[in-house]
Amino acid sequence: MEKRKRRRGDRKDGYWVRETDSMHAIMPYMLPNRTDNEAFLTETIDMTKVIEYIDNKNADGPEFKYTFFHFLAAAIAKTIVLRPKMNRFYSGHRLYDRKDILLSFTVKKKFVDSSDEALAIVKIDQDSEMAPIEQVYEQVKKIVYSVRKENKTDGSTEKMDILMKLPRPIMRFVVRILRWLEYHGKYPKSLMKDDPYYSTVFLSNLGSIKMSADYHHLANWGTNSIFAIIGEMKPMPFYGEDGSVTVKKGLTLSMTIDERIADGFYFANSIKILRKLVENPTLIDQPINSLLE
């Protein structure tokens, strides 16, 4: 990852993008809310080769199994490394390059209605020689064991538990202060590091609970510019160029993106990289910053 010297106007979590076209400079004033700028992308993914790849990873019978969630999270992370504009965000009417690649998601402690959820964040090392799927797998394993076996509470929930004890007028005042700090790039890092809305991508693995949904809104809180939904894997029709139809195991990957961070052409080329990784799963075993051949 390129190391950049911090300059006036930069934030703890991002570098101010000073050189940008007039449209991207004016848009945050015309449409200041992230929810006003949602673009929706969806891909139907043939998981045949990914299933074979995951089966090979689990051939030795590890206690904690590799899953297609680990693969897709790693593929998204690698795509973002190769397409850095996907890791941008707007705050305080300014565009920033995010310093880190952070993937956030929720972990259900038990698969029962009464069970709580824990918030989890995986940080990707962009300079590591470790394969991205191994980075994701090792961190997710640690998080899941911590939440489900040790019954630990995540940092974000602990902070919210404290805030919820405040009277409503004080709560509103505290939130106004936090929004002011965020606008001016002074939001505390101690709060930011545990907040999933300060991540690159918020992932929702609905397939793990046998549920499908194509859309989730972005939030005007924080800096999260991409919300991705992984749907349920099931038999789906795939169409060949000759008009033939083949039923294969597949899933729908849907993404809601702040369209101000790039343009449609950039988004389309980014999806092509993600598609290539799915079609050639062993590419995910290469270092995260290696180019695709």
C-alpha positions in Angstrom: 0.0 0.0 0.0 1.3 3.5 -0.9 2.3 5.4 2.2 1.2 9.0 2.0 2.3 11.9 4.2 -0.6 13.4 6.1 -1.5 16.9 4.9 -3.8 19.6 6.2 -7.4 18.5 5.6 -6.7 14.8 5.9 -8.5 12.7 8.6 -7.5 9.9 10.9 -9.1 7.4 8.5 -8.7 9.1 5.2 -6.7 11.3 2.8 -8.6 14.3 1.3 -9.0 13.9 -2.5 -8.1 17.4 -3.6 -7.9 16.8 -7.3 -11.4 15.9 -8.5 -13.8 17.0 -11.2 -16.4 19.7 -10.6 -19.3 17.3 -10.5 -17.8 15.2 -7.7 -16.9 18.4 -5.9 -20.4 19.9 -6.1 -22.5 16.8 -5.6 -22.0 16.6 -1.8 -23.5 20.1 -1.5 -26.5 19.4 -3.8 -27.1 15.9 -2.4 -25.4 15.8 0.9 -26.9 12.6 2.4 -25.4 9.2 1.5 -28.9 7.8 1.2 -29.6 10.4 -1.6 -26.9 8.9 -3.7 -27.5 5.1 -3.7 -26.7 3.1 -6.8 -27.8 -0.5 -6.8 -25.7 -3.3 -8.4 -26.5 -7.0 -8.5 -24.7 -10.0 -9.8 -25.9 -13.6 -10.2 -22.9 -15.7 -9.5 -22.2 -19.3 -10.7 -20.7 -20.9 -7.6 -19.7 -24.2 -9.2 -15.9 -23.5 -9.2 -16.0 -21.8 -5.8 -17.7 -24.8 -4.3 -14.9 -27.1 -5.7 -12.3 -24.6 -4.3 -13.9 -24.6 -0.8 -14.2 -28.4 -0.8 -10.5 -28.6 -1.5 -9.7 -26.1 1.3 -11.8 -28.3 3.7 -10.3 -31.6 2.5 -8.2 -32.1 5.6 -11.2 -31.6 7.8 -10.4 -28.4 9.8 -12.5 -27.8 12.9 -13.5 -24.4 11.6 -14.6 -24.8 8.0 -13.9 -22.5 5.1 -17.1 -21.2 3.6 -18.2 -19.3 0.5 -18.6 -16.2 2.8 -14.8 -16.3 3.5 -14.2 -16.5 -0.3 -16.6 -13.7 -1.3 -15.3 -11.4 1.5 -11.7 -12.0 0.3 -12.7 -11.5 -3.3 -14.4 -8.2 -2.5 -11.3 -7.1 -0.5 -9.0 -8.0 -3.4 -11.2 -6.2 -5.9 -11.1 -3.0 -3.7 -7.2 -3.2 -3.5 -7.1 -3.3 -7.3 -9.8 -0.7 -7.7 -9.0 1.9 -5.0 -11.8 4.3 -5.8 -14.1 1.7 -4.3 -12.6 2.5 -1.0 -13.5 6.2 -1.0 -16.1 8.0 1.1 -17.7 11.4 1.6 -17.7 13.3 4.9 -18.1 17.0 5.6 -18.8 17.7 1.9 -15.3 16.3 1.0 -14.2 13.2 -0.8 -11.6 11.0 0.9 -9.4 7.9 0.1 -9.9 5.6 3.1 -6.6 4.5 4.6 -7.6 0.9 5.5 -9.8 -1.8 4.0 -12.3 -2.8 6.6 -15.0 -5.5 6.2 -17.8 -5.5 8.8 -20.6 -8.0 9.4 -22.7 -9.4 12.2 -22.3 -12.7 14.0 -25.3 -14.4 15.5 -24.3 -15.9 18.8 -26.9 -18.7 18.5 -29.4 -19.5 15.7 -32.4 -18.8 17.8 -34.8 -15.8 17.9 -33.8 -14.7 21.4 -30.0 -14.7 20.6 -28.1 -11.5 20.4 -25.9 -10.4 17.5 -22.3 -9.2 17.8 -20.7 -6.7 15.4 -17.4 -7.7 13.8 -14.8 -5.9 11.7 -12.0 -7.6 9.7 -9.0 -5.4 8.7 -7.2 -6.4 5.5 -3.4 -6.0 5.4 -2.8 -4.6 2.0 1.0 -5.3 2.2 0.8 -8.9 3.4 2.0 -11.9 1.4 -0.7 -13.9 3.1 -3.6 -14.8 0.7 -6.6 -12.6 1.2 -8.8 -15.7 2.0 -6.4 -16.7 4.7 -6.5 -13.2 6.2 -10.3 -13.3 6.2 -10.5 -16.9 7.5 -8.2 -16.4 10.4 -9.8 -13.2 11.6 -13.4 -14.5 11.2 -12.4 -17.7 13.1 -11.0 -15.7 16.0 -14.1 -13.5 16.1 -16.6 -16.4 15.9 -14.9 -18.4 18.6 -14.8 -15.3 20.8 -18.5 -14.5 20.3 -19.9 -18.0 20.4 -17.6 -19.9 22.7 -16.4 -17.2 25.1 -19.7 -15.2 24.8 -17.8 -11.9 24.6 -19.4 -8.6 23.6 -18.0 -6.5 20.8 -16.7 -3.0 21.4 -19.4 -1.2 19.5 -22.2 -2.9 21.5 -20.4 -2.1 24.8 -20.4 1.6 23.9 -24.0 1.6 22.8 -25.0 -0.1 26.1 -23.5 2.9 27.9 -25.2 5.5 25.7 -28.6 3.9 26.0 -28.6 4.6 29.7 -28.6 8.4 29.0 -31.8 10.4 29.2 -33.2 11.3 25.7 -32.3 15.0 25.8 -28.7 14.2 26.8 -28.5 11.4 24.1 -29.6 13.9 21.4 -27.0 16.4 22.6 -24.3 13.7 22.6 -25.2 12.6 19.1 -25.2 16.2 17.8 -21.7 16.6 19.2 -20.6 13.4 17.5 -22.0 14.4 14.2 -20.2 17.8 14.5 -16.9 16.0 15.2 -17.5 13.7 12.2 -18.2 16.6 9.9 -14.9 18.3 10.9 -12.9 15.1 10.7 -12.4 15.0 14.5 -14.5 11.9 15.4 -12.7 9.9 18.1 -10.7 6.9 16.7 -11.6 5.0 19.8 -15.3 5.1 18.7 -14.5 4.7 15.0 -12.5 1.5 15.3 -15.5 -0.6 16.6 -18.2 1.0 14.5 -19.2 -1.0 11.4 -20.5 2.1 9.7 -16.9 3.3 9.5 -15.9 0.3 7.3 -15.3 0.0 3.6 -18.0 -2.7 3.1 -20.8 -3.8 5.4 -21.5 -7.4 4.5 -24.8 -9.2 5.3 -24.6 -12.9 4.8 -28.4 -13.6 4.5 -27.7 -17.0 2.8 -26.5 -18.3 6.2 -30.1 -18.0 7.5 -31.7 -19.2 4.3 -33.0 -15.7 3.4 -32.9 -13.6 0.3 -33.1 -9.8 -0.2 -31.7 -7.7 -3.0 -31.4 -4.4 -1.2 -30.2 -2.7 2.0 -29.9 1.0 2.4 -26.7 2.9 3.1 -26.6 5.1 6.3 -26.0 8.8 6.8 -24.0 7.9 9.9 -20.3 7.1 9.5 -18.4 6.7 6.3 -19.5 3.4 4.9 -20.0 3.6 1.1 -20.8 0.0 0.2 -23.4 -2.4 1.6 -23.2 -5.9 0.2 -25.8 -8.7 0.6 -24.9 -12.3 0.0 -28.0 -14.3 -0.8 -28.9 -17.9 -0.4 -27.0 -20.4 -2.5 -29.5 -22.5 -4.5 -30.1 -24.0 -8.0 -30.4 -21.2 -10.6 -30.6 -21.1 -14.4 -27.6 -19.8 -16.3 -27.8 -18.9 -20.0 -25.1 -19.7 -22.5 -24.3 -17.5 -25.5 -26.0 -20.1 -27.8 -29.2 -19.7 -25.8 -28.8 -22.9 -23.9 -29.9 -23.1 -20.2 -28.0 -24.9 -17.5 -29.1 -25.2 -13.9 -26.2 -24.7 -11.5 -25.7 -23.7 -7.9 -25.5 -20.0 -7.6 -26.3 -17.0 -5.5 -27.1 -13.3 -5.9 -24.6 -10.7 -4.7 -26.3 -7.3 -4.3 -24.4 -4.1 -3.5 -25.7 -0.6 -2.6 -23.0 1.9 -3.4 -22.6 5.7 -2.9 -22.5 6.6 -6.5 -20.5 9.8 -5.8 -17.2 7.8 -5.1 -16.7 6.9 -8.8 -18.7 6.6 -12.1 -20.6 3.8 -13.7 -17.8 2.7 -16.0 -15.5 2.3 -13.0 -18.1 0.3 -11.1 -18.6 -2.0 -14.1 -14.9 -2.7 -14.5 -14.6 -3.4 -10.8 -17.4 -6.0 -11.1 -15.5 -7.6 -13.9 -12.6 -8.2 -11.5 -14.9 -9.7 -8.9 -16.4 -11.9 -11.6 -13.0 -13.1 -12.8 -12.1 -14.1 -9.2 -15.3 -16.2 -8.9 -14.5 -17.9 -12.3 -10.9 -18.5 -11.3 -11.0 -19.1 -7.5 -7.4 -20.1 -7.1 -6.4 -16.5 -7.9 -7.6 -15.7 -4.3 -4.6 -17.7 -3.0 -2.2 -15.0 -4.4 -1.1 -12.0 -2.3 -3.9 -9.4 -2.2 -2.0 -6.7 -4.1 -1.0 -9.0 -7.0 -2.4 -8.1 -10.4 -4.7 -10.5 -12.2 -3.3 -12.0 -15.4 
